[in-house]
Amino acid sequence: MDAQFREYRPTEDCDATRDLLNEVFSRARVSPEGWARWTAQDFTAPVALADGRVVGAIPMFRRTYTVAPGAEVVAWVENRVGVAEPLRARGLGSGMQACAKEFLRGRGDILLVYRGAERTKGYRFYEKNGLYDVSYPLAVTVDAADVPPERIRWLPADEFFAMAPAWQGVFAACYGHAGGYPSRRLGYLQEIIGTVTWQEAMRHEFSYCMAEDNGQPSGYLVLGQREERVQVMELAVLGGSADCAARLISAARRRGAPVRCLASHASPMAGALRKLGAPFPPRENGAMMLMVHVLDVESTGRKVWRDVPALRDVEVRLWTPEREGVIHAPPSPKRTLTIELKEHLLSRLLMRRLDVASAVAAELITIHGGQPADTALLAEALAPCPWVYHPIDYL
């Protein structure tokens, strides 16, 4: 079968692309009005055509992501891969991925996808196309509510959203040390909850809870429900307090149904889940993956680089068997270092999820042109950062 791949054209592809995706993902259908809103800005898609018909599409949304404190990149987030049923397993998905990497050149730093089930064909499809794991949030179910939900109030939506400045401060105090999420701005929660993703495609009902201590807001929880599944969509507490987080989760559990939480061991929720007697499952049973492909090595590297005085006059290159680039380019470099690594480690390194010193010791990374102190300096410039995941961020 001869297929053509190109970027989505709204005037030509709108109806056919929407109808295809609604057919493939019947539980996440989007109306014509919803599609118009969903794709109005910061949207693109590679499409596959056969005999002039759209037979495949991968919706993508442009977002600014926080990689680490002070380090942001432009991400294109892949929403789903839709291929007409008779034409699956014929390379259309990979063709669309390759097409997107071409037309997004110069328009973004990374591709990102939220994925689960590491042993499935779907997961292997992304890995085959150069997206690699950088974080593993685990699905933890809270069955008990033994922590008294003291100083907790459920709020109507309008009252909760009116407190947006307070929640912005709580989020920053809780997660300011971390990365792995879309960069927050005032009103983010109201904006994302009102998107077509949550109002149509995923069709969630939302509830809002706040914690108070010393007469002031100390935390909040956004709870989402679709059919029988109840899930913490976002939780933030001042100082990462496990006690406050446990009170909020306990209040959610006392509404009647077990509560699903997605958290990593580095998340502020981890301590709260231990207090609630909710064990983390093994990765094979309950993990999601945040998978990343670096579109532009140089722009990404320069955005995530931390200033280290001893490296200010040192040019730093990255090299893999597939590509290379300069990630630190002083005007008049006195010497050059090259970080050599395999392609699958590139995403981890530039998402600040890999410790350079440990990787060098394990020979996962080699450094050419270096001096004895350079490993530690590079480890400082690309210092690893914990990532946290919030289900509300899905688009």
N, C-alpha and C positions, 0 to 999 in steps of 0.2 A: 504494500500500500504506500502510495506517495502522499506524504503529509507536508504541509507548509507550517512554519512557525513564525509568529510575529507578535508585536505588542498589541494589546487590546485597543480597538478604535470605538469609542462610545457610540458614534452615530451609526456605525455598521454592525457592531457586535452585541449591542445592549440586550436585546430580547433573546437572541439565540444563546448567549452566555448564561443569562439568568435562568432560562428554561432548562439548559443542560445541568446546571448545578442543582436546581430544584429537583430534577429527576434523580440525580446521583445521590443527593443528600436530602431525602424526603422528610427527615425529621428536623431539618433546619432550613425550611423553605422561606423565601423572601418575596414579598409582594412587589409589583412593578413600582409602586411609590417608595417602598423601602429600598429597593435596588437603586433608585435615583438618588436617594439620600445617602446611602452607603458608599456610593462610588463618586460622589460629587467633588471630593477633594482628597488629596494624598492617597490616591488609588491608582493601581495599574494591574495588569495581568498579562502573562504570556498566554497566547491561545494557539491551539492546534487546529488546522483546517484540513479537511479532506473533501475533494470535489466542491470546494467553495463553502462548505458548511463548518461551523464551529463544532468540533468533536472533543475538545479538551480545553481546560482553563485552570489557572492557578491564581486566584485573587490575592493581591498583595497590598498592604497598607504601609504608608511611610510614617515612621515614628522616631522620635529622638529618645535614645536609651541611655540610661546612666550605667556605665561600666564599673566605675569606682568613684569615690568622692572627687568632684572636679573634673571628671572625664566623661564626656558624652560623645556618642556616635550616632550617625543616621542609619537606621535599620529599616529594611523592607521586611515586614512580617508576613509570612505565608499563612494564609487562612486555611486552605484545603486544596487537594489535588483532585479535580474532577475530569474523568475520561468516560466517554460513552461506552456502555457495557460491552457491545460487540467488538470494540477496538482496544480493550485492555491487554496488558502484557505484550504490547507491540512497540514499546519504546517511546510512546507519545509523552509520557511524564518526563522522562529524561530529556527529550527534545525541548520541551517547554522550559525545563530548568536551565539548559544551556542557552536558550534564547534569552531568558531573563538576565542571565549574567552578562550577556552582550549589551542589551539595550539599557541596562542599569549602570553601565560603566560611567563614572563621573557624576552619578546621581545619588549615590549612597555608599556607605562603608561596609555594611554586612547584610546578609540574608539571615533571618531568624525564624525558627519554627518551634512551636510547642508540640511535643510528641510523647507517646507512651509505648509500652509493649515492645521491648528491645528484640524479642525473638520473632517478630512478625515481618512479613514482606514490606509492609508500609514503612517500618523503621529502616529496614535495609535499603529501601529506595532512597531515602534521604542521605544515608551514609554513603551509598554508591555515588551520589551526586555531590559529594563534598561538603555536606553539613555534618558537623561533629559535636558530640556532647560537651557541654561546658558546665552543666548543673543538673542535680538529681533531686528535686523535691519529691517527698514521699507522701502517699495518701494515708493519713492516720484517722481512724474512726473513734470518736469519743462516745462510749456507751453509757458511762456513769456521769453523775453530776454531784460529786461529793463535796466540792468546794462551795460554800455558801455564796450566792451571788449578791454580796452586800454592796451597797452604794452603786447600784446599776439601774439605769432607766432605759426603757424602750421609747424611741422618739418617732413621731410622724415624719414623713419624708421632708416636708417643708421646713420643719424645725431643725432637722439634722443638717440639711443643706445650707441653712442660714448660718450655721456654725462653721462654715468652710475654713475661715482663717484659723480657728482653733485646731481643726483637724490637720491643716497643713503643717502647723507647728508640731503637733504630736507625731505626725509621720516623719518629719525631718529629725526629731529627737530620737525616734526609734530606729530609723533605717539610714540615717545620714552617713554611717560608717560603711554601708554596703552598696552593692550594685545589683544589676540584673533585672531592672524594672524600667518602664517608660518614665522619663523625667517628669516630675510632678509640677503642676502649676495650680494656682488658686482656682477652685471649681472643677478640678479634674474628675472627682467622683461623680458629681451630678452629670457631667458631660458624658462620661463613659457609660454610666448606667442608662442614659437616654439613647444610646446608639442602637442601630438596627440589630447589631449582634445580640444584645441582651433583650431587646423588646420584641424582636420578631424571630430571628434565626434560632436563638437558644431559649427564648421565652421563659425567663426567670421572673419570679416574684421576689422582691427585696424587702428586708426589714433592717432596722437601724437601732443600734444599742450604744449607750455611752456609759463609761465609768467615771465616778467622781471621787476625789480625795481632797480633803481640806477645803471643800466647797468649790473646787475647780475641776474642769474636765481633765482626766488623766489617761483616757484611752477610749477607743471606739471599735466597734465591730460591725461590718456589713455582712448580713446573712442572705444567702440566695437559696431559692428552692425551685426545683423543676420536678414535677410529678412527686415521687417519693424521696428524692435525694435532697438533703439539706446540707449546705456547704458554707464554710467561712470563706467569703469572697475577698475580704481584706480585714486585717486586724492590726492596730498600732497602739502602743502604750508608751507613756513617758519612761525614758530610761530603760526600755526593754524589760519592764517589770514582769517577771513570771507570775507573781501573785495577782497582779491586775489582769493579765491576759487570761489566767485560769478563771477568774471571776466572770469575765465576759463570755468565755466559751461555756462555762457551766450554766450561765443564764440562757444561752442559746440551746443547750441540751435540754433544759427544763421546759422548753416549749413543746416537747413531746417526742421528737424523733432523734435517733443517733445523728451526730454531726460529723461531717467529713472535713478534715483540715489537710491542706497541702503545705508541708513544711520540710525544710532541710534541718540537719542537726545543728547548723549555725544560726537558725532562725530564732528570734525572741519567743516564738511559740513553743520551741522545743522544751524549755523548762516548764511551761504551763502544761503541756501534754504529759510530762512525767508526773506532775502534781496530780493530774486527773487520772493517772493509772492507764494511760492510753499508749501502748507500745508502738514503736516504729516498726513497720513490716520490713521484710527483706526486699531488696530492690526488684527481684524477679516478680514479686507479687503486687507491688503498689507504687512503682516509680513513674514519674514523668521525666522527660528530658527536655532541657532547653538546648537546641542544636543550632550551631552557627556556621556559616560559611563567610569568610572574609572576602568581600568583593574587591577592596582596594587596600593593599598592604600598606602603602605609604601614608595615605590619609588616615587610616585607622591607627597605625602605629604612632603617628605624630599627635593624635588627639589623646591617646591613653598614656603617653610618656610622661613621667614625673621628672621634674627638674632635679638634677643631682649636680651640684657645683663641680665635682671632679670630672664630670663627663661633658661639660659645656663646650669644650673644643674638640670633642671626639665624634666623628661620624660613625653611626651605627647602622649596619645593614642586616636584613634578614634574608636568609637563603633556604629554599626547600628544593627538592628535585624538580618541582613543577614551576617555580617562579621565585622572584626576588624583589627587593625594594629597600630604599633608604628610609628608616623610621626616625632618625635624628640627624638633622643636616645643619650643623653650624656654618656660618658664612665662610670661615677660613679654618677648616679642620686641621689639627696637627697630626692626627692619625686616624685609622679606620679599624673598627671591630666588625666582625661578621658573626652573627648568631646563626648557626646551622642546625636545622631540625627537619623532621618529616612534616609533610603537609597536615597530617591529622593533629599535630600538636600546635599548629599555627593559631587555630581558633582559641585554644586555651591560653596561649601566651598573650595574644592581643586582647582577649577579654579579661585579662588580669586574673586568670584562674590557674596559673602555673608558677611555682616557685623556681626561679632560674637556678639558684644555687643547688637545690636538691636535684633538679633535672640534669645539671652538669655532672654532679657526683654520680648519678645513675647512667651517664652517657646517653641520655635521651636528647640532650643538646650538647653540641660542641661549639667552642668559640675560637675563631681564627683571628690572629693578630693581637691577642690579648696579653695583658700583664697579670701577675698574680692577684692583684687587688680587683681586677675588672669584674670577676664573677659576682662579688658582693655588691659592687656598684650597679651592675645591670639588674641584679635582684632587687635593688632599691628603686631603680627607675621604672621597673615593671612589677612592682610589689603585688603579690596576690591579694585579692579582696574577696570577702564572702559575698555570695549572691543570695538574694531572697526572691521568692516567687509569690505573686498575688493572683488568684484566679480571675479577679475582676479585670486584669490587664489583657485578657484574651480578646482578640479581634477576629 
